[in-house]
């Protein structure tokens, strides 16, 4: 079994190197060199020790295959699709998944026919009228095609190719739909998961239905944004994304139902596990878990011992053989890293946690089993985080501190909701009335889960950002402690390493807070993706201007975390410039986590859904709302906040508020998304001073930040709040040139992350 692990491990190393580390590498000569080394090792039988030689031979053979297969895959499957980049063709494709609603219609995954022969997976974008498409439908339409490894403005991206989608096609005009008379066999898994979701909708009421559907099928489209944010902060996102945990629950449920007949249970479990992985769309985590569980079930049938490294690397081999670009999938990296950490550290941690305990009977025995169950969940969580923590810090800039506690508290409820939800959901297809009665049983469990997640997510330091240097140093210290604990000989108690980690964390938080407060005045332009959120501070007076964006973390969470890093849980004033998502979609989450004394809003667009949502949450929390229709000046000590009312005539961008923040000799100007015409009205309306800091209007759009405005305010520093690889092309070259001509130093959140500027008002 270990021979297979060495071979597949070499294959995976080569693919990761070819795709991630050296994307411009010529695969053929490197693969040939590895094959030559493998051949040489096969001939050197009497020179090298036999065991070492065979391992090196297998590793080099795997690396040779990995390099050669990656090159061959690109030639066979990628290059034909790349030739369609920026072309318009008559596209014929077969729908493979149910449509997803988008801002401007629907997106559906298809198997598209290539003009030169062959097929490729493609995302087809259609008008909303085609939302009733279903797997198996054949679509023919005129479509503009683009290769999916670049966004609209030429920036390299990997999230589509990592999922095996190499073509993006936007349909023009009418599409012809042909629905097959009989359901194709290839669409049965997609049809089955759709029926299961319908069964869950019938069986469970209210938000219990939404949670059960997310846990059982991984479909979290209808989860509330506040819940998704809470899951991210508490490290429980894996509970609503089909993973190894869910398939382990499924296997456990089948074994429980089939009793102790291991071979019969294995024969039944293997096809069910494979079918479920197909039903949920074969994400990397599900494929990895399915392969490992199938091999575990095959062990008793073949009278062989199971081997975790072999199973893990075989699953990785199968995924990368199907699509080498899958190595860039964050889900794949997190899934395999988690299992590797669990395999290496979980049992050791469990032994350390329970070393002081001795088995007992009666009441003490019950307590013993309870403690072992809790420490088992804790050990699995900590083991999984050993290798996933650096990845989450790198990709998401987040370290969840309450994740171990959250997993201990919620593990039993997730297990129950998955197994009960799967059974009752299937029953909902056949006997909806009975399923509806049984579904009520899950309501208190779902409410428990909601309450635990919500309560833990509200903790000021439930999750900390990874970017401050002290937090990165603390994370490095954690790994040093972990290495010393497990590598040094002798039996050591866990209390000393745990206490040292906790003490250094508290020290890092205190020192970070002190460093942020070192200057009396600070302006933080937060990295919220394509959006805007600006935190203004003078001494202990905090004002937030806007709270919206498309970042992975909710903009409300980002703003709340930043406020908490100052040691504050209260915001003196929230100003919303206008009612667009990129400036205000994080407000409900912010109000849920932070005490806001007052909200300032433009008194426009009463029909706006976002405005109504903000007002509803403000009313629920008894927060006073100030509607601005004229110039408003607010003073707090030496700080003066001047807010100008909307000056435009139509359009949310032109009906926004403008903020001028002054402390002593320092001025900060925030113009929202107003265009050049509205900027002229602002210049005629107000006597603007020279400003030290200007937050660029409309994220650096060429239609804002006019030369006339810059000549008047003459900013010393311009900060552009903009998302990386955004589809609008912000900031534009024209805007950057105008700021440079005005003599401003330019900082961008897409390049630097959160931009923090300190100033001395004197």
C-alpha positions in Angstrom: 0.0 0.0 0.0 2.8 2.4 0.8 4.3 1.9 -2.6 1.1 3.4 -4.1 1.4 6.3 -1.7 5.0 7.1 -2.8 4.0 6.9 -6.5 0.9 9.1 -6.1 2.7 11.5 -3.8 5.4 12.0 -6.5 2.7 12.6 -9.1 1.0 15.2 -6.8 4.3 17.1 -6.1 5.0 17.4 -9.9 1.5 18.7 -10.7 1.6 21.3 -7.8 5.0 22.4 -9.0 3.9 22.6 -12.7 0.7 24.5 -12.0 1.4 26.7 -8.9 5.2 27.2 -8.6 6.4 27.2 -12.2 3.4 27.9 -14.5 5.7 28.8 -17.4 7.8 25.7 -17.1 8.2 23.4 -20.1 6.7 20.2 -18.8 8.1 17.9 -21.4 11.8 18.0 -20.8 11.3 18.0 -17.0 9.0 15.0 -17.2 11.5 13.3 -19.5 14.4 14.0 -17.1 12.4 12.5 -14.2 11.6 9.4 -16.4 15.3 9.1 -17.2 16.2 9.2 -13.5 13.6 6.5 -12.8 15.1 4.4 -15.6 18.6 4.9 -14.2 17.4 3.8 -10.7 15.9 0.7 -12.2 19.3 -0.3 -13.6 21.3 0.5 -10.5 20.3 -2.6 -8.6 23.6 -3.4 -7.0 24.8 0.1 -6.1 22.0 1.5 -4.0 20.2 -0.2 -1.1 17.2 -2.0 -2.6 14.5 -0.4 -0.3 15.8 3.2 -0.9 16.2 2.6 -4.6 12.7 1.3 -5.1 11.2 4.3 -3.2 13.2 6.8 -5.2 12.2 4.9 -8.4 8.5 5.1 -7.6 8.8 8.8 -6.6 10.6 9.7 -9.8 8.2 7.7 -11.9 5.3 9.5 -10.3 6.9 12.9 -10.9 7.5 12.0 -14.5 3.9 11.0 -15.0 2.7 14.1 -13.2 4.8 16.4 -15.5 4.0 14.6 -18.7 0.3 14.3 -17.9 0.1 18.1 -17.0 1.7 18.9 -20.4 -0.5 16.4 -22.2 -3.7 17.7 -20.5 -2.9 21.3 -21.5 -2.3 20.2 -25.1 -5.4 17.9 -25.4 -8.0 19.8 -23.3 -6.9 23.3 -22.6 -5.4 24.6 -25.9 -8.5 23.8 -28.0 -10.5 25.9 -25.6 -8.0 28.7 -25.5 -8.3 29.1 -29.3 -12.0 30.2 -28.7 -10.9 33.1 -26.5 -12.7 36.4 -27.6 -14.7 34.7 -30.4 -18.4 34.5 -31.1 -19.8 31.2 -32.2 -23.0 29.1 -32.4 -22.6 27.1 -29.2 -24.3 23.8 -28.4 -24.1 22.6 -24.9 -25.8 20.1 -22.5 -26.8 21.4 -19.1 -25.1 19.4 -16.3 -26.2 21.4 -13.2 -29.2 23.4 -12.1 -29.0 27.2 -12.9 -27.7 29.7 -10.4 -29.3 33.1 -10.2 -26.9 36.0 -10.9 -27.3 39.8 -10.9 -28.1 39.9 -14.6 -29.8 36.5 -15.3 -28.6 33.0 -14.7 -25.4 31.0 -14.9 -25.5 27.3 -15.7 -22.7 24.8 -15.9 -22.8 22.9 -19.2 -20.8 20.4 -21.3 -20.1 22.4 -24.4 -19.3 21.0 -27.8 -16.1 22.5 -29.4 -16.2 23.5 -33.1 -13.0 21.5 -33.8 -14.4 18.4 -32.0 -14.5 17.3 -28.4 -16.1 18.8 -25.3 -15.3 21.1 -22.4 -17.0 22.3 -19.3 -18.4 25.8 -19.7 -20.3 28.4 -17.7 -23.1 29.7 -19.9 -24.6 33.0 -19.0 -28.3 33.5 -20.0 -31.2 35.8 -19.4 -33.4 35.2 -16.3 -36.1 33.7 -18.5 -34.0 30.5 -18.7 -34.0 29.9 -15.0 -36.1 26.8 -15.5 -33.4 24.9 -17.3 -32.6 21.5 -15.8 -29.8 18.9 -16.2 -30.0 17.1 -19.5 -31.4 20.0 -21.5 -29.6 20.8 -24.8 -29.0 24.5 -25.4 -28.1 26.1 -28.8 -27.3 29.8 -28.9 -25.0 32.4 -30.3 -22.5 33.1 -27.6 -19.4 35.2 -27.0 -16.6 33.0 -25.6 -13.7 33.8 -23.3 -11.1 31.5 -21.8 -11.7 31.4 -18.1 -8.3 31.9 -16.6 -8.4 35.7 -17.0 -11.0 38.2 -15.9 -12.4 41.0 -18.0 -9.3 43.1 -17.6 -6.6 40.5 -18.2 -5.8 39.5 -14.6 -5.0 35.9 -14.1 -7.5 34.0 -11.9 -7.7 30.3 -11.1 -11.1 29.7 -9.4 -12.8 28.6 -12.7 -10.1 26.4 -14.1 -9.6 24.9 -10.6 -13.1 23.6 -10.9 -12.6 22.3 -14.4 -14.4 25.1 -16.2 -12.2 26.5 -19.0 -14.8 28.3 -21.1 -17.1 31.2 -20.2 -19.9 31.8 -22.8 -22.4 34.8 -22.8 -25.5 34.1 -24.8 -26.8 36.7 -27.2 -30.5 36.7 -28.3 -32.8 33.7 -28.1 -31.6 30.2 -27.1 -33.1 27.0 -28.4 -33.8 24.5 -25.8 -34.4 20.8 -26.4 -35.5 18.7 -23.4 -34.8 15.0 -23.7 -37.7 12.6 -23.6 -36.0 10.4 -21.0 -33.7 11.5 -18.1 -30.0 10.8 -19.2 -28.1 8.5 -16.8 -25.4 11.2 -16.4 -27.9 13.6 -14.9 -29.3 11.2 -12.3 -27.1 12.4 -9.5 -28.0 16.1 -10.1 -31.7 15.1 -10.3 -31.4 13.1 -7.1 -29.9 16.0 -5.1 -32.6 18.3 -6.4 -35.3 15.9 -5.3 -33.6 15.6 -1.9 -33.6 19.3 -1.5 -37.3 19.4 -2.4 -37.9 16.7 0.2 -36.1 18.8 2.8 -38.2 21.8 1.9 -41.4 19.8 2.5 -40.2 18.3 5.8 -38.7 21.2 7.7 -40.1 24.6 8.6 -38.6 28.1 8.5 -34.9 28.6 8.9 -34.5 25.0 10.1 -35.2 24.0 6.5 -32.4 26.4 5.2 -29.9 25.0 7.7 -30.7 21.4 7.1 -30.5 21.8 3.3 -27.0 23.5 3.8 -25.7 20.8 6.1 -27.0 17.8 4.1 -26.4 19.0 0.5 -24.0 21.9 0.8 -26.5 24.3 -0.7 -26.3 27.5 1.3 -27.8 29.9 -1.1 -30.6 30.8 1.2 -28.6 31.1 4.4 -28.8 34.5 5.9 -25.7 36.7 5.4 -25.4 37.1 9.2 -25.3 33.3 9.5 -22.7 32.8 6.8 -20.6 35.5 8.5 -21.0 33.8 11.9 -19.9 30.4 10.4 -16.8 32.1 9.0 -15.8 33.7 12.3 -16.4 30.6 14.3 -14.6 28.3 12.0 -17.7 26.2 11.2 -17.9 26.9 7.5 -17.1 23.2 6.8 -20.4 22.2 8.4 -22.4 23.7 5.4 -20.0 22.6 2.7 -20.1 18.9 2.0 -16.9 17.4 3.3 -15.4 14.3 4.8 -17.3 14.9 7.9 -20.6 14.5 6.1 -19.6 11.4 4.3 -18.3 9.9 7.6 -21.7 10.7 9.1 -23.3 8.9 6.1 -21.1 5.9 6.5 -21.8 5.8 10.2 -25.5 5.9 9.6 -25.3 3.1 7.1 -23.2 0.9 9.5 -25.7 1.7 12.3 -28.6 0.6 10.2 -26.9 -2.5 8.8 -25.5 -3.8 12.1 -22.3 -5.6 12.6 -22.2 -7.4 9.3 -19.1 -5.6 8.1 -18.8 -7.1 4.6 -22.5 -6.6 3.8 -22.3 -3.1 5.2 -19.3 -2.4 3.0 -21.1 -3.7 -0.2 -24.0 -1.4 0.5 -22.0 1.6 1.7 -19.6 1.8 -1.2 -22.2 2.6 -4.0 -24.2 4.9 -1.6 -21.0 6.9 -0.8 -20.1 7.2 -4.4 -23.6 8.2 -5.4 -23.8 10.9 -2.7 -20.4 12.4 -3.8 -21.8 12.5 -7.4 -25.0 14.1 -6.2 -23.3 17.0 -4.5 -21.2 17.8 -7.6 -17.9 16.0 -6.6 -16.2 18.9 -4.7 -12.6 18.1 -3.8 -13.4 17.4 -0.2 -16.2 15.0 -1.0 -14.1 13.1 -3.6 -11.2 12.9 -1.1 -13.5 11.5 1.6 -15.3 9.2 -0.8 -12.0 7.6 -1.9 -10.8 7.2 1.6 -14.1 5.7 2.9 -14.3 3.3 -0.1 -10.8 2.1 0.6 -11.6 1.8 4.3 -14.7 -0.3 3.3 -12.7 -2.4 0.8 -10.1 -3.3 3.5 -12.3 -6.0 5.1 -13.5 -7.3 1.7 -9.9 -7.7 0.5 -8.6 -8.8 3.9 -6.1 -5.9 4.0 -5.4 -3.2 6.5 -6.5 0.3 5.7 -3.7 2.9 5.3 -4.5 6.6 5.7 -1.6 8.1 3.7 -2.2 5.8 0.8 -5.9 6.6 0.7 -5.3 10.3 1.0 -2.7 10.4 -1.8 -4.7 8.1 -4.0 -7.7 10.5 -3.7 -5.4 13.4 -4.6 -4.0 11.5 -7.5 -7.5 10.9 -8.9 -8.5 14.5 -8.6 -5.3 15.8 -10.2 -5.5 13.2 -13.0 -9.0 14.4 -13.8 -7.9 18.1 -13.8 -4.3 19.1 -12.8 -5.6 22.7 -12.4 -7.6 21.5 -9.4 -4.5 21.9 -7.3 -5.2 25.7 -7.2 -8.6 25.0 -5.6 -8.6 26.4 -2.1 -11.2 23.8 -1.0 -8.9 21.0 -2.1 -5.9 22.5 -0.3 -7.9 23.0 2.9 -9.5 19.5 2.8 -6.3 17.5 2.3 -4.4 19.7 4.8 -7.0 19.1 7.4 -7.0 15.3 6.9 -3.2 15.3 7.0 -3.2 17.2 10.3 -5.9 14.9 11.8 -3.9 11.8 10.8 -0.6 13.1 12.3 -1.7 14.9 15.4 -5.3 14.0 16.5 -4.4 10.7 18.3 -1.4 12.3 20.0 -3.4 15.2 21.2 -6.2 12.9 22.5 -3.6 10.9 24.4 -2.2 14.0 26.0 -5.6 15.4 26.9 -6.7 12.1 28.6 -3.4 10.9 30.0 -4.5 11.8 33.6 -7.8 9.8 33.2 -8.4 6.2 34.1 -11.4 4.1 32.9 -14.2 3.7 35.4 -17.7 2.3 35.8 -21.0 3.8 36.9 -21.4 7.5 37.2 -17.6 8.0 36.9 -17.6 5.9 33.8 -20.3 8.1 32.2 -18.2 11.1 33.1 -15.1 9.5 31.7 -16.8 8.7 28.4 -18.2 12.2 28.2 -14.8 13.8 28.7 -13.2 11.5 26.1 -16.0 12.5 23.6 -15.3 16.2 24.2 -11.5 15.8 24.0 -11.9 13.7 20.8 -13.8 16.5 19.1 -11.3 19.1 20.4 -8.3 16.9 19.2 -9.8 16.5 15.7 -10.4 20.3 15.5 -6.9 21.2 16.6 -5.3 18.5 14.5 -7.2 19.8 11.4 -6.0 23.3 12.1 -2.3 22.5 12.2 -2.0 22.7 8.5 -5.1 24.7 7.6 -4.4 27.7 9.8 -1.6 29.1 7.6 -3.8 28.6 4.5 -6.8 30.4 6.0 -4.5 33.2 7.2 -3.0 33.5 3.7 -6.2 33.3 1.7 -8.7 34.9 4.0 -6.6 36.9 6.5 -8.5 35.4 9.4 -7.6 33.3 12.4 -10.6 31.9 14.2 -9.9 31.7 18.0 -13.2 30.2 19.0 -13.1 27.4 16.4 -12.2 24.7 18.9 -14.9 25.7 21.3 -17.5 26.1 18.5 -16.7 22.6 17.1 -17.0 21.1 20.6 -20.4 22.7 21.2 -21.8 22.1 17.7 -20.4 18.7 16.7 -23.4 16.7 18.1 -26.0 19.0 16.6 -24.4 18.9 13.1 -24.2 15.1 13.3 -27.9 14.9 14.3 -29.1 17.4 11.7 -27.2 15.7 8.9 -28.4 12.1 9.6 -31.9 13.1 10.6 -32.2 15.6 7.8 -31.0 13.0 5.2 -33.5 10.4 6.4 -36.5 12.7 6.8 -35.6 14.5 3.5 -35.8 11.2 1.6 -39.0 10.5 3.4 -40.3 13.9 2.3 -40.1 12.7 -1.3 -42.3 9.7 -0.6 -44.5 10.6 2.4 -44.5 14.4 2.7 -47.2 14.5 5.4 -45.3 12.2 7.7 -42.0 14.0 7.0 -43.6 17.3 7.9 -44.6 15.9 11.3 -41.1 14.5 12.0 -39.4 17.6 10.8 -40.5 19.5 13.8 -38.2 17.4 15.9 -35.2 19.1 14.3 -36.3 22.7 15.1 -34.8 22.9 18.7 -31.5 21.4 17.5 -31.3 23.9 14.6 -32.2 26.8 17.0 -29.4 25.6 19.3 -26.9 25.7 16.4 -28.1 29.1 15.3 -27.8 30.5 18.9 -24.4 29.1 19.6 -22.9 30.3 16.3 -24.5 33.8 16.7 -23.3 34.1 20.4 -19.7 33.0 19.7 -19.4 35.2 16.6 -20.3 38.3 18.6 -17.2 37.9 20.8 -14.9 40.8 20.1 -11.9 38.5 19.4 -13.8 35.5 18.0 -11.5 35.9 15.0 -8.5 38.1 14.5 -6.9 39.3 11.3 -3.7 37.6 10.3 -1.9 40.6 8.8 -0.7 42.6 11.9 2.8 41.5 12.5 2.3 40.6 16.1 -0.5 38.1 15.2 1.8 36.5 12.6 4.6 36.3 15.2 2.1 34.7 17.6 1.1 32.2 15.0 4.7 31.3 14.5 5.2 30.9 18.2 2.3 28.4 18.3 4.1 26.2 15.8 7.3 26.4 17.7 5.4 25.3 20.8 3.7 22.5 18.9 7.0 21.2 17.5 8.7 21.2 20.9 5.7 19.5 22.5 5.7 16.6 20.0 9.3 16.3 19.0 11.2 16.5 22.3 11.4 13.2 24.1 9.7 12.6 27.4 6.1 12.9 28.6 5.0 16.5 29.0 1.8 17.9 30.4 -0.4 20.1 28.1 -1.0 22.8 30.6 2.4 24.5 30.1 2.2 24.8 26.2 -1.5 25.8 26.4 -0.9 28.5 29.0 2.1 29.9 27.0 0.0 30.1 23.8 -2.8 31.9 25.7 -0.5 34.3 27.5 1.3 35.3 24.3 -2.0 35.8 22.5 -3.3 38.2 25.2 0.1 40.0 25.0 -0.2 40.3 21.2 -3.7 41.7 21.4 -2.7 44.2 24.1 0.4 45.3 22.1 -1.6 45.6 18.8 -4.2 47.8 20.5 -1.5 50.0 22.0 0.3 50.4 18.7 -3.0 51.4 16.9 -3.7 54.0 19.5 -0.1 55.4 19.5 -1.2 58.4 17.3 -4.1 60.7 18.3 -5.6 60.7 14.8 -6.0 57.8 12.4 -7.7 57.1 9.1 -8.3 53.4 8.2 -9.5 52.7 4.6 -10.5 49.1 5.1 -9.9 46.4 2.5 -13.5 45.3 1.7 -12.9 44.3 -1.9 -14.8 46.3 -4.5 -16.4 48.7 -2.0 -15.7 51.3 0.6 -15.5 51.5 4.4 -13.5 54.2 6.1 -12.9 54.3 9.9 -12.0 57.8 11.3 -10.6 58.1 14.8 -9.5 61.0 17.0 -8.6 59.9 20.5 -11.6 57.9 21.6 -14.1 59.3 19.0 -14.9 56.8 16.2 -16.8 57.5 12.9 -17.3 54.9 10.2 -18.1 56.2 6.7 -19.8 53.5 4.6 -19.7 49.7 5.2 -20.0 47.7 2.0 -18.0 45.6 -0.5 -17.6 42.2 -2.0 -14.9 40.8 0.1 -14.9 37.2 1.3 -15.5 38.4 4.9 -18.7 40.5 5.4 -17.7 44.2 5.3 -19.6 44.6 8.6 -17.3 42.0 10.2 -14.2 43.7 8.8 -15.3 47.0 10.3 -16.3 45.5 13.6 -13.0 43.6 13.9 -11.1 46.8 13.2 -13.0 48.6 15.9 -12.4 45.8 18.3 -8.7 45.9 17.6 -8.8 49.4 19.2 -10.4 47.9 22.3 -13.8 49.5 21.4 -17.2 47.8 21.0 -19.0 51.1 20.4 -19.2 53.3 17.3 -20.0 57.0 17.8 -21.4 57.6 14.3 -22.1 55.6 11.2 -22.5 57.6 7.9 -23.9 55.8 4.9 -23.1 57.9 1.7 -25.7 56.1 -0.5 -27.8 53.0 -0.8 -25.6 50.7 -2.9 -24.3 47.3 -1.8 -20.7 48.3 -2.3 -21.1 51.0 0.3 -23.8 49.6 2.7 -24.3 45.8 2.4 -22.3 45.2 5.6 -24.4 47.6 7.7 -26.8 44.9 9.1 -23.9 42.7 10.2 -22.1 45.7 11.7 -25.2 46.7 13.8 -25.5 43.1 15.0 -21.9 43.1 16.4 -21.3 46.7 17.4 -23.2 49.3 19.5 -23.8 52.3 17.2 -24.9 55.5 18.8 -26.3 57.2 15.7 -26.7 56.6 11.9 -26.6 59.4 9.3 -28.4 58.6 6.0 -29.3 60.6 2.9 -33.0 61.2 2.8 -33.5 59.9 -0.7 -34.8 56.8 -2.5 -37.4 55.7 0.1 -38.2 52.7 -2.1 -34.6 51.3 -1.7 -34.6 47.8 -0.3 -31.2 48.4 1.3 -32.4 51.6 3.0 -35.4 49.7 4.4 -33.2 46.9 5.7 -31.0 49.4 7.5 -33.9 51.2 9.0 -35.5 47.9 10.2 -32.3 46.8 12.0 -31.8 50.3 13.5 -35.4 50.3 14.8 -34.9 46.8 16.3 -31.8 48.0 18.1 -33.3 51.4 19.0 -30.6 53.3 17.2 -31.4 57.0 16.3 -31.3 57.8 12.6 -30.4 61.2 11.3 -31.7 62.0 7.8 -29.5 64.7 6.2 -31.1 67.2 3.8 -28.7 70.2 4.5 -25.2 70.9 5.6 -24.6 69.3 9.0 -21.6 70.0 11.3 -20.9 67.7 14.2 -18.2 68.4 16.8 -16.5 66.2 19.3 -13.5 67.9 21.0 -11.1 69.0 18.4 -12.7 66.9 15.7 -15.2 68.5 13.3 -17.3 66.4 10.9 -19.0 68.3 8.1 -21.5 66.3 6.1 -22.9 67.8 2.8 -26.3 66.6 1.6 -27.0 65.0 -1.8 -26.4 67.5 -4.6 -27.4 65.5 -7.7 -30.8 65.1 -9.2 -31.1 61.3 -9.9 -29.2 58.1 -9.5 -27.9 56.7 -6.2 -24.3 57.7 -6.9 -25.2 61.3 -7.4 -27.6 61.4 -4.4 -25.0 60.5 -1.8 -23.5 62.3 1.1 -20.0 63.9 1.1 -17.9 63.9 4.3 -15.2 66.4 5.3 -13.4 65.4 8.5 -11.2 68.0 10.2 -8.9 67.7 13.2 -6.6 70.7 13.8 -4.7 71.2 10.6 -5.6 67.8 9.1 -8.5 67.4 6.6 -9.9 64.2 5.1 -12.4 64.3 2.2 -14.7 61.4 1.2 -16.9 62.0 -1.8 -18.6 58.6 -2.2 -19.4 57.7 -5.8 -20.4 61.1 -7.2 -19.5 61.8 -10.8 -17.7 64.8 -12.3 -20.9 66.9 -12.8 -21.8 66.4 -9.2 -18.3 67.3 -8.1 -18.8 70.7 -9.9 -21.9 71.2 -7.8 -20.0 70.4 -4.6 -17.3 73.0 -5.5 -20.0 75.6 -6.1 -21.8 74.6 -2.9 -19.0 74.4 -0.4 -15.7 76.1 0.3 -13.4 73.1 0.4 -10.0 73.4 2.0 -6.7 71.9 0.9 -6.9 68.3 2.2 -4.2 66.1 3.4 -6.1 62.8 2.7 -8.7 62.2 0.0 -10.5 58.9 -0.4 -10.8 58.6 -4.2 -14.3 59.0 -5.5 -16.1 56.0 -7.1 -13.1 53.6 -6.4 -11.0 55.4 -9.0 -13.5 55.7 -11.8 -12.5 57.9 -14.7 -15.9 59.6 -14.3 -15.0 60.9 -10.9 -12.0 62.7 -9.3 -12.1 65.5 -11.9 -9.1 67.8 -12.5 -11.1 70.8 -11.3 -11.8 69.1 -7.9 -8.2 68.0 -7.4 -6.9 71.5 -8.3 -9.1 72.9 -5.5 -8.5 70.4 -2.7 -4.9 69.5 -3.7 -4.7 66.2 -1.8 -1.3 65.1 -0.4 -2.4 61.5 -0.1 -5.0 59.7 -2.2 -6.4 56.3 -1.1 -8.3 54.2 -3.6 -10.7 51.7 -2.1 -10.9 49.1 -4.8 -11.2 45.3 -5.2 -8.5 43.2 -6.9 -9.3 42.1 -10.4 -12.7 44.0 -10.3 -14.8 43.8 -13.4 -15.0 47.6 -13.8 -11.4 48.3 -14.5 -11.0 50.5 -11.4 -8.8 52.4 -10.9 -8.5 53.8 -14.4 -5.3 55.0 -15.9 -6.8 58.5 -16.4 -7.6 58.8 -12.7 -4.2 57.6 -11.6 -2.6 60.2 -13.9 -4.8 63.0 -12.5 -3.8 62.2 -8.9 -0.1 62.1 -9.9 -0.4 65.4 -11.6 -2.0 66.8 -8.5 1.1 65.7 -6.5 -0.7 63.1 -4.4 0.9 59.9 -3.1 -1.4 57.0 -4.1 -2.3 54.0 -1.9 -4.6 51.2 -3.1 -6.4 48.6 -1.0 -6.2 46.0 -3.8 -2.4 46.3 -3.6 -1.7 47.0 0.1 -4.9 45.7 1.8 -6.2 48.0 4.6 -4.5 51.4 4.3 -3.9 53.0 7.7 -2.8 56.6 7.9 -1.8 58.3 11.1 -1.6 62.1 11.6 -0.7 64.6 14.3 -3.3 67.3 14.3 -0.7 69.8 15.6 
